[in-house]
Amino acid sequence: MVSFRTFIHHGSIEIPATKELPDGTEVLVQVTPLGEPLGINECDWDDTPDGIANWLDWLETLEPLSFTDDELRDLEAARNEQKQWELQRFSNHGDKLAGEWK
């Protein structure tokens, strides 16, 4: 079974193509709403000049993040831990990706 996470846009469901489902494969699609979305959908963005100006005005009200020295140390430690995790798995993941393109 293949699962997809997707969105409904203008009354249509878009499902990405994959090698696991070649053209002509018959499928059963069951729709399960995943709850309230965060923010707004792209199709609901106000991309008029006034809408963009309003968004830029709001953006200017945001204050920059500031971290304490302890928070910066914790963040750096978490980044290093993530980096080590990724380095340990890089080779296997790269081989898997290369196999997808063959």
C-alpha atoms as one frame of an Amber mdcrd trajectory, in Angstrom:
protein
   0.000   0.000   0.000   1.250   3.490  -0.856   0.152   6.512   1.197   0.217
  10.115   0.040  -0.183  13.324   1.949  -1.689  15.930  -0.343  -4.131  18.838
  -0.486  -7.404  19.592  -2.185  -7.028  22.559  -4.572 -10.082  23.994  -6.288
 -12.049  20.786  -5.715  -9.353  18.422  -7.052  -6.960  16.076  -5.267  -3.440
  15.990  -6.701  -1.481  12.761  -6.199   2.190  12.661  -7.203   3.295  10.018
  -9.696   5.642   7.312  -8.423   7.381   4.243  -9.762   5.351   2.159  -7.308
   2.171   3.053  -9.224   2.850   2.846 -12.971   0.441   4.257 -15.541  -2.708
   2.197 -15.848  -2.689   0.976 -12.238  -6.208   0.897 -10.798  -6.346   2.421
  -7.321  -8.906   3.085  -4.601  -8.643   6.563  -3.090 -10.101   7.119   0.376
 -10.062  10.670   1.687  -9.320  11.212   5.373  -9.198  14.858   6.459  -6.185
  15.439   8.717  -7.671  18.187  10.861  -7.365  21.920  10.791  -4.492  23.196
   8.631  -1.955  25.612  10.052  -2.115  29.060   8.506  -3.861  29.473   5.183
  -3.664  27.562   1.930  -1.615  29.053  -0.887  -4.765  29.481  -2.967  -6.158
  31.757  -0.219  -3.160  34.123  -0.165  -3.971  37.724  -0.983  -1.388  38.376
  -3.691  -2.862  41.701  -4.781  -0.589  44.740  -4.387  -2.592  45.797  -1.290
  -2.420  42.294   0.182   1.340  42.127  -0.324   1.770  45.605   1.191  -0.292
  44.545   4.235   1.825  41.416   4.656   5.063  43.430   4.410   3.726  45.903
   6.997   2.966  42.999   9.339   6.389  41.482   8.683   8.061  44.712   9.815
   6.392  44.359  13.245   8.265  41.133  14.018  11.174  41.349  16.426  14.368
  39.368  15.846  14.997  36.226  17.855  17.430  36.521  20.702  19.005  33.612
  22.547  20.726  33.335  25.901  24.230  31.876  25.995  22.807  28.613  27.390
  20.261  28.428  24.560  22.998  29.026  21.979  25.118  26.231  23.500  22.110
  23.873  23.488  21.334  24.788  19.884  24.923  24.162  18.803  24.959  20.808
  20.622  21.709  19.787  18.928  23.097  20.807  15.523  26.251  18.771  16.095
  24.199  15.757  17.207  22.024  16.040  14.079  25.115  16.399  11.883  26.664
  13.230  13.330  23.391  11.341  12.846  23.221  12.454   9.195  26.880  11.625
   8.517  26.388   8.093   9.882  23.455   7.502   7.522  24.601   9.465   4.466
  26.220   6.625   2.570  23.236   4.255   2.854  20.797   7.007   1.966  22.912
   8.055  -1.028  23.019   4.477  -2.294  19.241   4.186  -1.927  18.696   7.422
  -3.862  21.122   6.346  -6.591  19.132   3.127  -6.972  15.961   5.156  -7.560
  17.537   6.820 -10.618  18.716   3.629 -12.296
